Amino acid sequence: MKKVEHLWGERLQSYAQELRRYARYMFNDHLLFVVIFGLGAGGYYYTNWVKTLDAAFPIGWVMGIILAFFATISPIYTLLRRADVVFLLPLEIKLKSYFQKAIRLSFFVQAYVLLMVLAVLMPMYAQVSGNGFRSFFPFFLILLILKAWNLLFHWQFLKTVNTMQGFRSFLTRFLMNAVLLFLVIEAAAWWLISLVVVLFLVVLFYMQQVAKTKTLKWELLIEKEEQRMTAFYRLANLFTDVPKLKGQVKRRKWLDGLYRVIRFDKKNTFTYLYARTFIRTNEYFGLFIRLTLIASLLLFFSDSRYVVIGIAILFLYLTGFQFIPMLRYHELKIWINLYPVSNAGKEKAFLSQLQKILLVQSLVFAIVAAASGAFFDSVIILGLGVIFTFVFVKWYAPQRIRKMQRLY
């Protein structure tokens, strides 16, 4: 019994240690510089955009939809593990306190996210409504109540859930949250807001009655916890190796033509290996596609030369920095050591692959800039992209690799 009572504390401590372990790699000096630069630039343009808003701006729907989205997303951090389905299932009746603490943890973490989102949106509200920031704390209190409602509803719903019902539940809660927040932000009549609040209470009461005779779906809870941790490990894997991450590999036969430029030669063994690694692994190929698309959209709609150049260099850095762990992608595979070649050329082959990736991305950025009509900017982006790639591959990346190797 004592073990069960202390189980949550042990799990939470282990979870915190896991987060700290990878956070020290993720939030290094270079990443913080990029984040601060990105937030500063985003804040500057957001502030200027807010100044252009007037009373005709649909602030109720915009804030209502954004806040409703974050209020509706209500995962429960149970910290369960795969073996729990065997060892804790017989003790389910004694784990009420454990799951109450899980819901409280989920509430405080997600409340902090809501606080940040509301803080970002309030300048919009103050500009459009003319009411200043005095509504901040009332809005935040309403969001906290909404978050608690969503977490309680979701917890009861998990006892009865199937895949299709899960999507319908999310959509229903999102619409309810959006309507209530819209009415509050637009200062609708109190009787109308009260009717919606009553609907919330009725729906929660109904779900509690439906789930009253149901037991926990352990497999589902463990699956959701594993999915959540896998998402975190994928993020951490962009900065360091994560042994617990199970990567996904896809054939992508339609890209086989890219390998034909690699000459069939013993000295190109690792060149071919890293080319295949880039194309076939979802974490790296998907990362390249996502960053390139996001940057391309920003470049296409930006009209300032300095902003365009800054975006291009920033995303080249993000791509290069997050590709460095690919060098160790095959580190734990024994068959790599069976290659009848020296490991001396492995780093050189990787850097050559990284250089090609960044050059291709620079070319894409230049084409996008030209397509937007900024032909001179496209030439600057291409030139600076080539210079940045050379400096990054010849100087910065080798230093990061040396530092990474000292840690293992």
N, C-alpha and C positions, 0 to 999 in steps of 0.2 A: 504493500500500500504506500509506503514511503517513497518507493521508486516512482510510482505513478504520479504522486503529488509534486515531485521535483522534475518530472520529465520535461515540462515546458521550459523551465529555466535552463536545463541542459541543452535543449534543442536551440533555444534562442541564443545562448552563448556560442554554440557551435556555428550557427548561422552568421552571427556577427563576425566571428573570426574568419569565416569564408569570405565575407564581403570585404573586410579589411585586407585580407591577403591579396586580392586582386585590385582593390582600389588604389593601392600604392603604386601599381603599374599604370593604371588608367589615368589617374590624376597627377601626372608628372608635370614638371615645369613647362615643357613644350606644349602639352595639351592645354594647360591652363592659359598659356599665352594666346593660343588660337581661340579658346572659348571666350576669353575676355575681349579679344579683338572682335569676334563675331557678335557678342552681346553689345559691345559699344557701337558697332556699325548699325546693327539692327535697331538698337534703341534710338539712335540719332534719326534714322529714316522713319521709324514709327512715330516719334515725336512730331516730326514735320508733317507727316500724313494726318495725324490727329488734329493738327491745327487747321486743316482744310475742311473738317467735318462741320455740318450745320444741323439744324433741328430736323431736317428731312431725312437724315440718316436713320435706318431702321435699327436703332440700338437695342431695342427689346428682343428682336429675333436674333440678331448677331450674338449678343451676350448670352441670351437664353440657350441657343443651340450649342455654343462652345462650352458653357458651364454645365449644361445638361449632359454633354458627352463625358466630361470628366467625373460628374457625379454618378453617372450610370455605370461606368467601368468600376466594378467593385469586387476584385478578386479577394479571396480569403487566404491569408498566408498561414496555412496549417502546419508547415514545416514537417509534413509527414514524409516517411521514407518507404521504399518498396517492401521492406521486411515487416512493416507495421501491419500489413494486411493479415499476417500470420500471428504475430505476437501481441498486438493490441486489440484485435477484433474481439476476443473474448472479454476484454475489459471495457468495452464501449460504454457501458452504463456508468463506469467510474470516471469517464473522461470529460464530463460536462464542464468542469473548471478549465481543462486544457483548451477546449474549443472556444470557451468564452474569452480566454486570454488571446487566442488567435484572432478573434473578431476585433478585440480592442486594439491589438497591434495593427491590424489592417486599417482600422478607423484612423488612428493617429498618423500613420504614414500617408494615407490618401488625403487626410485633412490638410496636411502640409502642402501637398500638390495643389489642392483647391485654393489655398491661401495664395500661392504663387501665381496661379492663373488669374484669380480675381484681381490681384495687385497689378497685373499687366493690363487687364481690361478696364480698370477704373478710370484712367485718363480719358478713354473714349467716352465713357458715361458722363464724366464731369464736363467734357467739352460740349456734348450734344444736349444734355439735360439742363446744364447751367446750375445744377445743385451742388457742385463741388464734390468733396470726398466724404461728406458726413454720412452717406449711406453705406460706407464700406463695411462697418461692423454689423449693422443689421443684415446686409446681404450675406456676410460671412456666416453669421449665426444660422440663417436659413439654409445655406449650403451644408453646414454641419449636420443639421437635422435631416436634410435630404440624403446625405451620405450615410447616416445611421440607418435610415429607412431602407436604402438600397442594399446595404450590407445585410440587414436582418432578412429582407425579402429574399436576397440571393442565397443566403445560408439555408433557409427553409426550402427554397426551390431546388437546391442541389440534392435533396432527398428524393425528388420525384422526377428529375431531369432526364430528357433524352436530347439528341443532337438538334433536331428541328425545334423542339420546345425551347431549347436554350436560346436560339436566335430570336424567336418570337418574344420570349421574356425580355431580352435586351431591348428589342425595338419598342415594346410596350412601355417599359420603364423609361426609356429615352424620351418618348413622346410625352409621357406624363410629366417628367421633370422639365422638359422644354416649355410646356404650356404653363406650368406653375411659375417658373422663373420669368417667363415673358410677362405674365400678369403682375408679378411683383415689381419687375423693373419698370414697367409702364404705369405703375401705380393705379391698377384697376380697382374697381369697387371691392370693398372688403367682403361683401356677401358672396361675390363670385369666387374670390380667392378661398373663402371658407368652404364653398361647395367642393372645390378641387381638393382641399385638405381632407375633407370627409371621405372623398373617393380614395385617397391614399390610405387612410386608416382602414376602410372596408376591404381594400385589396390585400393589405398586409394581414388582417384578421382572417380573411378567407384562405390565404396561403398557409398560415399557421395551422388552421384546422385541417387542411388537406395533408400537411406534412406531419400531423400529430401522431399518426400511427405508423409512420415510415421510419426506417432505420437508415443510418449513414451509408452512402455508397462509397465504400473505401477505395475501390479501384478508380473511381472517377476523381475523388479527392487527391489521390496519389498521382494520377495522371496529370491533373491540372498543376500540382506542385512541381512535377518534373518538367512540364512545359515552361513554367515560369522561370525555373532555374536554368533551363536550357537557353532561354532568351538572354538571361544575364551572362551565361558562359560564352555565348556567341559575341556579345558585346565586349567582354573581357578578352576574348581571343583575338580581337583586333589589335591588342596591345601586348599580349604575352601568350605563351602556350598554356592551354587549359586541357590537361589530360582527361578530365571527366567529360569533355565535349565530344559527342558523337556526330561527326560531320557527315553531310550528305553528298553523294557523288552522282553526277549525271553524265551520260555518254556524250551528248551533243555532237552527234555524227556530222551535222551540217557545218561544223567548224573544223573538220579534219583537214581541209585545204590549207589551214594556217601552219600546219606542221611540215608541209612539203618544202618550205624554205629552209628547214633545218637539214643540213647535209648528214647523210647516214655515215657517221664516223664515231669511232670509240671516244674521241675527245669531246664529243657533243652529247655524251650520255646524260649529264646533269642538265644541260640546256633543254634537251627533250623532256626530261622528267619535270622540270619546273614549268615548261610550256603546257604540259598535260595537267599539271596541278592547278594552274591558273584557270584553264578552260573548264575542267571537269568538277572542281569543288565549288559548291554553292556559296560558301562564305566569302571566297575571293572573287569569283566571277560575278556573283550577285552584288557584292560590295562595289566593284568597279562600275557596273551598270547603274546602280542606284546613285552613286556620287556623280557620275557623268551626266545623268539625266537631270538631277537636281541643279547642278551647276549650269547646265545648258539652258534650263528654264530661266534661271536668274540672269544669265548673260543676255538672253534674248529680250527680256523685258526691262533691262537696265539701260538708262540713257546717259549715265555719267561715265566718262572715260576712266577715272580713277577707281570708281566702284567696280567696273568691269574687270580691270586689271587685278584689283584686290581679290575679287571672287575667283578668278582663274588661278592665281597663285595659291590662294587659300585651299582650294579643292585639290590642286596638285599635291600640296603638302599633306593634306588629309589622306589622299590615296596612297602616296609613298610611305607615309608614316605607318599606316595600318596594314601595309603589305609586308613590312619587315619580318613579322613572325612567320611568314610563309617559308623562310629559310629553314626553320626547324619543324616544318610540317611532317616530315618523314623520319624525324629523329628516333622515334621508338619502334620503327619497323626494321626488323633484323635483316630482311632481304636486301636492304640498301647496302649493308656491309658485305654482301656477297658479290657485288659488282666487281668485275676484274679491272677496276680503275682506281686511281688515287683520289682521295677526298680533297686534295689541294685545290682542284678546280671547281669545287661545289659553290663556294661563295662567289667566285667570279661569274659562274653561269647564272646564279641567282640575280646578281646585280645587273647583268646584261639583260635578263628578262624584265627586271624592274624598270630599267631604262627604256625599253621598248614600250612598256605599258604607259609610262608617263609621257613619252613622245606622242603616242597615239592619242592620248587624252588631250594633250596640248593642241594637236591638229584638229580634233573634234571641237574644242573650244573656239579655235580660230574660225572654223567653218560656220559655227553658230553665230559668232559675232558678225561675220560677213553677211550671213543671211538676214540679220536684223538691220542691215544697212550701214553698219559701222566698219567700213572696209579698212580704214587706217588703224582702227583699234584691233582688228583681227591680225594685222601684220605685227603690231606691238605684242599682242598676246602670244603669237607663235614664237617670236624672237625671245621674249622673256621666258616662255615655257621651255624652250630649248636650253637657255642659260640655267634656269632653275633646275631642270632635270640633270644637267651635267654636274652642278654643284651638289645636289642632293645625293646623287649616285656615287660620285667620286670622293665626297668628303663626309656628309652628314650620315648617310646610311652605314658606311663602315664603322664609324664611331658608335652608332647605336648597336651594331652587331657585336662589337667588342664588349660593350657594357652588358648586353644580354647574355653573352657567353660567360662573363664573370659571375653571373647570378646563378648559373647552373653547374 
